[in-house]
């Protein structure tokens, strides 16, 4: 066994240099998926609470706001503006329709499409939490926690799978949503969030294109 370990160490030592960087995953993270108009409202609530909290730290916090619609709005853009205005008014902000409003709120939804495969499950959080709980409990109470820990970890792994499955899993399509608050030509607040969206819903976040012009062939008589 010692000889095998030594041989493995020598092999690893020989591979301590690589011609290119080695691929590595980022740490475990979670990203919400937007699947309904109700989710759009939840996103609007998050955007308003975040941006207004930061706006309150600027000299423009008490001035009237105008929420601008993108020049070529998508279905999401049109609905999202209404949701933002509703949330801001309910928060007690003064929202106006004047072009000369001192503070302007704008937003942009950029659709990103990935062509690579999407792993359906990134395991970790429930399993890790359960393992930590069992280790902390059984080290001081039981001498043989193996069976109970195995059962608990099994349920935790199922919870990881269920959480990913019930959300529909990661998709090839994401939306980068950036909200900006400006006073004149000065940026006061910028907030960017990234969400998964179903691939078939991507058109809701994209500007509708006009009909493709038909080509006619002229045949001489």
N, C-alpha and C positions, 0 to 999 in steps of 0.2 A: 504493500500500500504506500509506503514511504517513497519507494522508487517511482511508482506511478505518479504521485504528487509532484515529485521533483521533475519528472519528465514533462508534466503539464506546465509547471512553472517555467521551465526552459522554453517550451513552445510559446507560451504567452509573452515571455521576454523578447523572443524573436519577432513578435508581431506588435511591438510597442510603437512602431512607426507605420503610417499608412500613406499612400500616395495622394489620397483625397480625404476630406472629412468623412467620418462615419455617420450614417443616418441615425437619428435619435428622436423619439417622440417627445412632445412637450409633457409636462406633468398633467395629471388628471384634471380636467375642467368640464364644466357643464355649460351648455348653450341652449337657450330656450328656442322653441319652434313656434312660429306664428301660423295658426291654422284656421282662424276665424276672425270676423269683424270684432267679436268680443275681445280677442287677443290684441287687435289694433287699439282698442280702447285702453287695454292694460298697458300697452306700450306708450300711449299718449300720457297716461297717468304717471308713468315712470319718467318720461321726458320732462313733463311739466314740473314735477316735484324736484328733479335734479337741477334743471336749468334755473328755476325761480330761486332755489336755495343759493345758487352761485350768483345770480343777478342781485340778490339782496345784499351782497357784499360789495357792490359797485355803486357809484354815485347816481346811476340811472335807475335805481330800484323802484322809485315811485312814479316814474314817468309813463305816459300811455304807450301801449304796444300795438303794433300792426303785425298780423300773421300773414306773411306773403305766400301766395300759391305759386308753385313752379310754373315757368312759362309754358311748358308743354306737360300738363299734369296727367298722371296715370289715375286709374280708379282708386288706388290706395292714396295718392296725393290728395285727391278731392275729399275723400272721407277723413283723412288724417287731419287736414286743416280744421274741419268742423269739430273734430274731437279735441284738438288742441285749444280752440277758442272756448269751447264749453268748459274744459278743465280750468283754463286760466280765469274765466269769468267767475266760476265757482270758488276759485281761490282768492277772489277779491281784487284781481287785477283789472285795470282799465284797458280794454281792448277797443281800438278804433279802426275805421276803414279809410282814414285819410292817408294819402300818399306821402304827406309831409310829417307823418308821425315821428317823434324823436327817436324811438327805438323800434327796430325791425326784427322780427323773428322769421327765420327761413329754415327750410329743411330740404334734405336731398336723400332719396332712396336709391342706392346703387345696387343693381342685381349682379351677383357674381356666380358664374356657372363653372363647376369643376367637372372634368371629364374622367378623373381617376375613380377607382372603386371606393365606396364608402363603407368602412367596417361598421357592422350593425350594433356592436356592443363594445363599450369601453368599461371593463369591470373595475371594481375597486372600492367605492366609498362604503357601501353597506358591509361588504366583506371585511374591510379594514377596521371599521368601527366595531363590528362584532368580535373580531379577533382580539382587539385591544381590550374590550370589556371582559371577555373570557379569561385572558391572561391576567388582568388585574384582579379578577375575582378568585380564580382557582389557585393562584400562587399562594394565597394565604388561607384557603379553606380546604381544598381537596388535593389529594396526592396524585390522582390519576384523572385528569380532565379530558383525556384524548377523545373518548366517545362523545361526551357532551359538546366539546368544541367542534368536532366534526359535524354533528347534527346542526349546531347553530350556524356554522359556516355554510352548510348546505342551504339552509333557509336564506341566509344573507346573499349567497350567490344567485338564488332564484329572484330575490328582490332586485338585484342589479339588472338581471335579464328583463324582469317585468317592467322596470322603470324605462328601459330603453325601448322595449317592444311596444308598450302602450303609447309612447310618444310618436311611434312610427319610425323611429330610428333616424340617424343622420341622413340628409339628402344631398344631392349634387348642387343644390341651389341655396344661396345665402343672400341676405339683404344687409348691406351696410347703411345704417341710418344715421345721418349726421344732422344735428340741430345747431343752428347758429343764431346768436343774438348780437346785433350790431347797433352802434350809435354813430351815424354818419359813416365814415370809412374805417371806424375802429371796431375791432372784434372785442366784445365784452365777455361772451360765453360761447364755448364750443363743447358739444357732447356727442360722442359717437358710440353706437352700440351695434352689435352684429347678431343676427337671428337666422336660424334655419327656416326655410319655407318649403312646402311641398313643390316638387318639380312642376307639377301640373298647374300650380298657382302662380308661377313666375310672371305670367302675363298681367296679373293684377297690379304688379309693381313696375311695369314697363309701359312706355308710351305707345298707344295704339298706332300702328302704321296704316297709312291710307291704302286703298286697293291698288294692286299692281296694274299698271297700264297694259292694256292688251295690244298686241302687235297685229297689224293687218298687212297682208301681202297684196300688193296691187298687181293685177294680171292684165296685161295689155290685150285688147281685143283684136 
